[in-house]
Amino acid sequence: MGFEEIKEKDSKYIAHTYSRFQTDLCGGEGAVLCSEDGRQYIDFGSGIAVNIFGVNDEEWKEAVIAQVNKIQHASNLYYTRPAAELAAMLCEKTGAKKVFFSNSGAEANECAIKAARKYSYDKYRSGRNRIVTLKNSFHGRTLTTLTATGQDAMHPACFAPYMDGFDYAEPTAAGVRSAVKPSTCAVMLELIQGESGVNVLEAAEVRAIEALCKAKDILLIVDEVQTGNGRTGKLYAYEHYGIEPDIVTTAKGLAGGLPLGATMFFGKCEAVFGAGDHGSTFGGNPIACAGACSILRRLDKDLLLEVQGKGDYLRTHLSRIKNVRAVTGMGLMIGVETAKPSRELAQKCLDKGLIVLTAKNKLRLLPPLTVKKSEMDRALQILNEVISE
């Protein structure tokens, strides 16, 4: 089936919710993808931070296929080895006490929101259930996580009424302090706001927000859906800030390409959920968990240092390109601001064989953590041609 036939079937049968670029992707290896007609692309999108070891990673495939040959799904009424092993790995690597598995970042955040409200209700009873999120944040597409998202553009009238219980703050300690009320039970942060422009929060502000939360027994939730699993050069971005969250959510790259979300509970949130308080049919799916175990085993200190070095290399060279106004980010999560429309630049990059993403007015670069220097250099060459012309 050629591209035009794929495109025709897609248009005819799939809901028109995506503004797709004009190519298909059918295979590849590592950070190089190919289309049905054989065209190759250097991948600086990773399926939006999902394929963190690229495509066709042998160790990941072996782990997934081995599990496929055993059992593809088991209800959460029963135990499975992959889910137990993955939960143990996450807790041992982070200090978390308990994990809840779901299928996506939005579901992981829904779980965190429910947990924060239940923690506060169990301790203080009613009247303490509001959550402060930051302006320009993005937490998901369900009605609750969409409401939690601090962007007016993400709250069109067609989806109203939105959920009650959220207040939006400027991304500073002072902003959060002014938004906190006696009814506040949690503050929810993205340490790098990916969808709104790869905006990195200041460390001093984040630590001040943490101190405020601890002083008032307000839970601190860190949304690591996009920043987690090695993307920033640490296993989770909060490690850069020296803070201790109460709840951490993650998804995207966790299972290396399979749908899996996780909500991690630390310290005082350990026992927040009991039987029947929450659930997920596919959460903790053994195939997805087997893939995630393969990923986490390899996210060691040496690899994370490599990610930091690759990020430094890319940001240094990107900042030297003509017409680049700013370069933001951390590790291999990078935003590039220019004077030109980001979608237009992304299309021109695609035409030259480079896949990049956009985030508001910036290009967003999320290459696989294993991207090679030769691939980075070719990507920089294309970006230089497109941005500086």
C-alpha positions as CSV (number, residue, x, y, z in Angstrom):
1,M,0.0,0.0,0.0
2,G,1.5,3.3,-1.1
3,F,1.3,6.6,0.7
4,E,-1.6,8.0,-1.3
5,E,-3.7,4.9,-0.5
6,I,-2.8,5.1,3.2
7,K,-3.7,8.8,3.2
8,E,-7.0,8.1,1.5
9,K,-8.0,5.4,4.0
10,D,-6.9,7.5,6.9
11,S,-9.0,10.4,5.7
12,K,-12.0,8.2,5.1
13,Y,-12.0,6.2,8.3
14,I,-10.0,7.9,11.0
15,A,-11.5,10.9,12.9
16,H,-9.9,14.1,11.8
17,T,-8.3,15.1,15.1
18,Y,-4.7,15.3,13.9
19,S,-3.0,17.8,11.5
20,R,-0.7,15.2,10.0
21,F,2.5,15.9,8.1
22,Q,2.6,14.5,4.5
23,T,4.5,11.3,5.0
24,D,4.0,7.9,6.5
25,L,6.3,5.9,8.7
26,C,6.7,2.2,8.5
27,G,10.0,1.1,9.8
28,G,13.7,2.0,10.5
29,E,16.4,1.4,13.0
30,G,17.5,3.5,15.9
31,A,17.1,7.2,15.1
32,V,16.5,6.6,11.4
33,L,12.9,6.1,10.2
34,C,11.7,5.2,6.7
35,S,8.4,5.6,4.8
36,E,6.7,3.1,2.5
37,D,8.4,4.6,-0.6
38,G,11.8,4.1,1.0
39,R,12.5,7.7,2.0
40,Q,14.6,8.0,5.2
41,Y,14.3,10.5,8.0
42,I,16.5,11.3,11.1
43,D,14.0,11.1,14.0
44,F,14.2,14.1,16.4
45,G,10.7,13.4,17.6
46,S,10.8,9.9,19.0
47,G,7.0,9.6,18.6
48,I,6.8,12.6,21.1
49,A,9.3,11.3,23.6
50,V,8.1,7.7,23.4
51,N,10.7,5.7,21.4
52,I,13.5,6.6,23.7
53,F,15.8,3.9,22.4
54,G,14.7,4.5,18.8
55,V,13.0,1.9,16.7
56,N,13.9,-1.8,16.3
57,D,15.9,-1.9,19.5
58,E,16.9,-5.6,19.8
59,E,16.9,-5.9,23.6
60,W,13.5,-4.2,23.9
61,K,12.1,-6.5,21.2
62,E,13.4,-9.6,22.8
63,A,11.8,-8.7,26.1
64,V,8.5,-7.9,24.5
65,I,8.4,-11.0,22.3
66,A,9.3,-13.2,25.2
67,Q,6.3,-11.9,27.1
68,V,4.1,-12.2,24.0
69,N,4.9,-15.9,23.9
70,K,3.7,-16.3,27.5
71,I,0.5,-14.2,28.2
72,Q,-0.6,-11.0,26.5
73,H,-2.9,-9.8,29.2
74,A,-4.1,-10.7,32.7
75,S,-6.7,-8.9,34.7
76,N,-5.6,-6.9,37.8
77,L,-7.5,-9.4,39.8
78,Y,-4.3,-11.5,39.5
79,Y,-0.6,-11.1,40.0
80,T,1.9,-11.0,37.1
81,R,5.7,-11.0,37.3
82,P,6.4,-8.1,34.8
83,A,4.2,-5.7,36.8
84,A,5.7,-6.7,40.1
85,E,9.2,-6.4,38.7
86,L,8.6,-3.0,37.1
87,A,7.0,-1.6,40.3
88,A,10.0,-2.8,42.3
89,M,12.4,-1.2,39.9
90,L,10.6,2.1,39.9
91,C,10.5,2.2,43.7
92,E,14.1,1.2,44.2
93,K,15.3,3.7,41.7
94,T,13.3,6.7,43.0
95,G,12.5,6.0,46.6
96,A,8.7,5.8,45.9
97,K,6.7,3.4,48.1
98,K,3.9,2.4,45.8
99,V,3.0,2.5,42.1
100,F,-0.3,2.5,40.2
101,F,-0.1,1.5,36.5
102,S,-2.3,2.9,33.8
103,N,-2.1,3.4,30.0
104,S,-1.1,7.0,29.4
105,G,0.1,10.2,30.9
106,A,-3.4,11.6,31.1
107,E,-4.5,8.6,33.1
108,A,-1.5,8.8,35.4
109,N,-2.4,12.4,36.1
110,E,-6.0,11.5,36.7
111,C,-4.8,9.0,39.3
112,A,-2.6,11.6,40.9
113,I,-5.5,14.1,41.1
114,K,-7.8,11.5,42.7
115,A,-5.1,10.4,45.1
116,A,-4.4,14.0,46.2
117,R,-8.1,14.6,46.9
118,K,-8.4,11.4,48.8
119,Y,-5.3,12.0,50.9
120,S,-6.7,15.4,52.0
121,Y,-10.2,14.0,52.6
122,D,-9.0,11.2,54.7
123,K,-7.0,13.6,56.8
124,Y,-9.1,16.8,56.8
125,R,-12.5,15.6,55.5
126,S,-14.4,17.8,53.1
127,G,-13.6,21.3,51.9
128,R,-9.9,20.8,51.0
129,N,-10.0,19.5,47.4
130,R,-8.6,22.1,45.1
131,I,-5.4,21.8,43.1
132,V,-3.1,24.6,41.9
133,T,-1.5,24.1,38.4
134,L,0.7,26.5,36.5
135,K,-0.2,28.7,33.6
136,N,1.0,27.3,30.3
137,S,1.0,23.7,31.7
138,F,-0.4,20.7,29.9
139,H,-1.6,17.6,31.8
140,G,-3.8,15.6,29.3
141,R,-6.9,15.5,27.2
142,T,-9.5,14.0,29.5
143,L,-12.0,16.5,30.9
144,T,-10.3,16.5,34.2
145,T,-6.7,16.8,33.0
146,L,-7.7,19.2,30.3
147,T,-9.2,21.4,33.1
148,A,-6.0,21.0,35.0
149,T,-4.1,22.3,32.0
150,G,-3.4,26.0,32.5
151,Q,-4.0,27.3,29.0
152,D,-7.2,29.1,28.0
153,A,-6.7,27.9,24.4
154,M,-7.1,24.3,25.6
155,H,-10.6,25.2,27.2
156,P,-12.9,25.8,24.2
157,A,-16.5,26.3,24.9
158,C,-17.5,23.2,22.9
159,F,-16.2,20.9,25.7
160,A,-17.8,22.9,28.6
161,P,-18.7,22.5,31.4
162,Y,-15.2,21.8,32.7
163,M,-14.4,20.3,36.0
164,D,-14.4,22.4,39.2
165,G,-11.4,22.3,41.6
166,F,-8.5,23.9,39.8
167,D,-6.7,27.2,40.2
168,Y,-4.0,28.5,37.9
169,A,-0.8,30.2,39.0
170,E,2.1,32.0,37.4
171,P,5.1,29.6,37.3
172,T,6.8,31.2,40.3
173,A,6.7,30.7,44.0
174,A,4.9,34.0,44.5
175,G,2.4,33.0,41.9
176,V,1.7,29.7,43.6
177,R,1.6,31.3,47.0
178,S,-1.1,33.7,45.8
179,A,-3.2,30.9,44.3
180,V,-3.1,28.6,47.4
181,K,-6.2,28.7,49.5
182,P,-7.4,27.0,52.7
183,S,-9.2,24.6,50.2
184,T,-6.0,23.7,48.4
185,C,-4.9,20.0,48.7
186,A,-2.1,19.9,46.1
187,V,0.1,21.8,43.7
188,M,0.9,20.1,40.3
189,L,3.9,21.1,38.3
190,E,5.7,20.3,35.0
191,L,9.3,21.1,35.7
192,I,9.7,21.6,32.0
193,Q,6.6,22.7,30.2
194,G,6.9,20.8,27.0
195,E,3.8,21.5,25.0
196,S,3.8,25.2,25.6
197,G,7.4,25.8,24.5
198,V,9.9,23.7,26.5
199,N,9.9,26.2,29.3
200,V,12.2,25.3,32.1
201,L,11.2,26.3,35.6
202,E,13.8,28.1,37.8
203,A,15.3,25.8,40.5
204,A,15.0,28.4,43.3
205,E,11.3,28.9,42.5
206,V,10.6,25.2,42.5
207,R,12.4,24.7,45.8
208,A,10.4,27.6,47.3
209,I,7.1,26.0,46.0
210,E,8.2,22.7,47.7
211,A,8.8,24.5,51.0
212,L,5.4,26.1,50.8
213,C,3.7,22.8,50.2
214,K,5.5,21.1,53.1
215,A,4.7,23.9,55.4
216,K,1.0,23.7,54.6
217,D,0.7,19.9,54.2
218,I,-0.2,20.4,50.5
219,L,0.9,17.6,48.3
220,L,3.5,18.3,45.6
221,I,2.7,16.5,42.4
222,V,5.3,16.5,39.6
223,D,4.1,15.6,36.1
224,E,7.0,13.8,34.4
225,V,5.0,12.4,31.5
226,Q,7.4,13.9,29.0
227,T,10.4,14.7,31.1
228,G,10.8,11.3,32.7
229,N,12.7,8.1,31.9
230,G,16.1,9.7,31.1
231,R,14.9,12.4,28.8
232,T,16.6,15.3,30.7
233,G,19.8,13.4,31.7
234,K,18.4,12.2,35.0
235,L,16.0,9.4,35.5
236,Y,13.4,12.0,36.4
237,A,13.7,15.7,36.0
238,Y,12.9,16.5,39.7
239,E,16.3,15.1,40.5
240,H,17.9,18.2,38.9
241,Y,16.0,20.3,41.4
242,G,16.9,18.5,44.6
243,I,13.2,18.3,45.7
244,E,11.1,15.4,47.2
245,P,7.7,15.2,45.5
246,D,4.8,13.4,47.1
247,I,3.5,12.0,43.8
248,V,5.2,11.7,40.4
249,T,3.5,10.7,37.2
250,T,5.1,9.4,34.1
251,A,4.3,7.6,30.8
252,K,5.5,8.2,27.2
253,G,9.0,6.7,27.2
254,L,8.5,4.4,30.1
255,A,7.7,1.3,28.0
256,G,9.7,2.3,24.9
257,G,6.8,2.4,22.5
258,L,4.0,0.6,24.3
259,P,1.1,2.3,26.2
260,L,2.0,2.5,29.9
261,G,1.5,5.2,32.5
262,A,2.7,5.1,36.1
263,T,1.8,7.1,39.2
264,M,4.4,6.9,42.0
265,F,3.5,7.6,45.6
266,F,6.1,8.7,48.1
267,G,6.2,8.8,51.9
268,K,2.9,10.0,53.3
269,C,0.9,9.0,50.2
270,E,1.9,5.4,50.4
271,A,-1.4,4.1,51.7
272,V,-3.7,6.6,50.0
273,F,-5.5,4.0,47.9
274,G,-7.3,0.8,49.2
275,A,-9.1,-1.9,47.3
276,G,-11.7,-0.4,44.9
277,D,-10.5,3.2,45.1
278,H,-9.1,3.2,41.6
279,G,-8.5,0.8,38.7
280,S,-7.6,0.2,35.1
281,T,-8.4,-2.7,32.8
282,F,-5.1,-2.6,30.9
283,G,-3.0,-0.9,33.5
284,G,0.1,-3.0,34.2
285,N,-0.3,-5.0,31.1
286,P,2.4,-7.7,31.2
287,I,3.7,-7.0,27.7
288,A,4.0,-3.2,28.3
289,C,5.6,-3.9,31.7
290,A,8.1,-6.3,30.2
291,G,9.1,-3.6,27.6
292,A,9.4,-1.1,30.4
293,C,11.7,-3.3,32.5
294,S,14.0,-3.6,29.5
295,I,14.1,0.2,29.3
296,L,14.7,0.9,33.0
297,R,17.5,-1.6,33.3
298,R,19.5,0.3,30.8
299,L,18.9,3.8,32.1
300,D,22.0,3.8,34.2
301,K,24.4,6.5,35.2
302,D,26.6,6.2,32.1
303,L,23.7,6.5,29.7
304,L,22.3,9.5,31.6
305,L,25.6,11.3,31.5
306,E,25.7,10.6,27.7
307,V,22.2,12.2,27.4
308,Q,23.5,15.3,29.3
309,G,26.5,15.6,27.0
310,K,24.5,15.1,23.8
311,G,22.0,17.8,25.0
312,D,24.9,20.2,25.7
313,Y,26.4,19.5,22.3
314,L,23.1,20.2,20.5
315,R,22.2,23.3,22.4
316,T,25.7,24.8,21.9
317,H,25.5,24.3,18.1
318,L,21.9,25.4,17.8
319,S,22.6,28.7,19.6
320,R,25.1,29.5,16.9
321,I,22.6,29.2,14.0
322,K,21.6,32.5,12.4
323,N,18.0,33.6,13.2
324,V,17.9,31.5,16.4
325,R,16.5,33.7,19.2
326,A,16.7,31.3,22.1
327,V,17.5,27.6,22.9
328,T,15.8,26.1,26.0
329,G,15.5,22.8,27.6
330,M,17.5,20.1,29.5
331,G,19.2,17.0,28.3
332,L,17.5,15.8,25.0
333,M,14.4,17.9,25.5
334,I,15.2,21.0,23.6
335,G,13.2,24.1,22.3
336,V,14.4,26.4,19.6
337,E,12.8,29.8,19.1
338,T,13.2,31.6,15.8
339,A,11.3,34.5,14.1
340,K,9.6,32.0,11.7
341,P,6.4,30.0,12.2
342,S,7.4,26.7,13.8
343,R,5.0,24.5,11.7
344,E,6.5,26.0,8.5
345,L,10.1,25.2,9.7
346,A,9.0,21.7,10.8
347,Q,7.7,21.0,7.3
348,K,10.9,22.3,5.7
349,C,12.9,20.0,7.9
350,L,10.7,17.1,6.9
351,D,11.3,17.9,3.3
352,K,15.0,17.6,3.9
353,G,14.8,14.4,5.8
354,L,14.5,15.5,9.5
355,I,11.6,14.9,11.8
356,V,11.1,17.6,14.4
357,L,8.2,18.6,16.6
358,T,6.7,22.0,17.5
359,A,5.7,23.6,20.8
360,K,3.8,26.8,20.3
361,N,6.3,29.2,18.6
362,K,9.3,26.9,19.0
363,L,10.7,23.8,17.3
364,R,10.8,20.9,19.8
365,L,13.6,18.4,19.6
366,L,13.2,15.0,21.3
367,P,15.7,12.6,19.7
368,P,16.1,9.0,21.0
369,L,18.5,8.9,23.9
370,T,20.8,6.6,21.8
371,V,21.0,9.1,18.9
372,K,24.5,9.0,17.3
373,K,26.8,11.9,16.8
374,S,26.7,11.5,13.0
375,E,22.9,11.8,13.2
376,M,23.0,14.8,15.4
377,D,25.5,16.5,13.0
378,R,23.2,15.8,10.0
379,A,20.2,17.1,12.0
380,L,22.2,20.3,12.9
381,Q,23.1,20.8,9.2
382,I,19.4,20.6,8.1
383,L,18.3,22.9,10.9
384,N,21.0,25.4,10.0
385,E,19.9,25.3,6.3
386,V,16.2,25.7,7.2
387,I,16.5,28.3,10.0
388,S,19.2,30.5,8.6
389,E,17.9,30.7,5.0
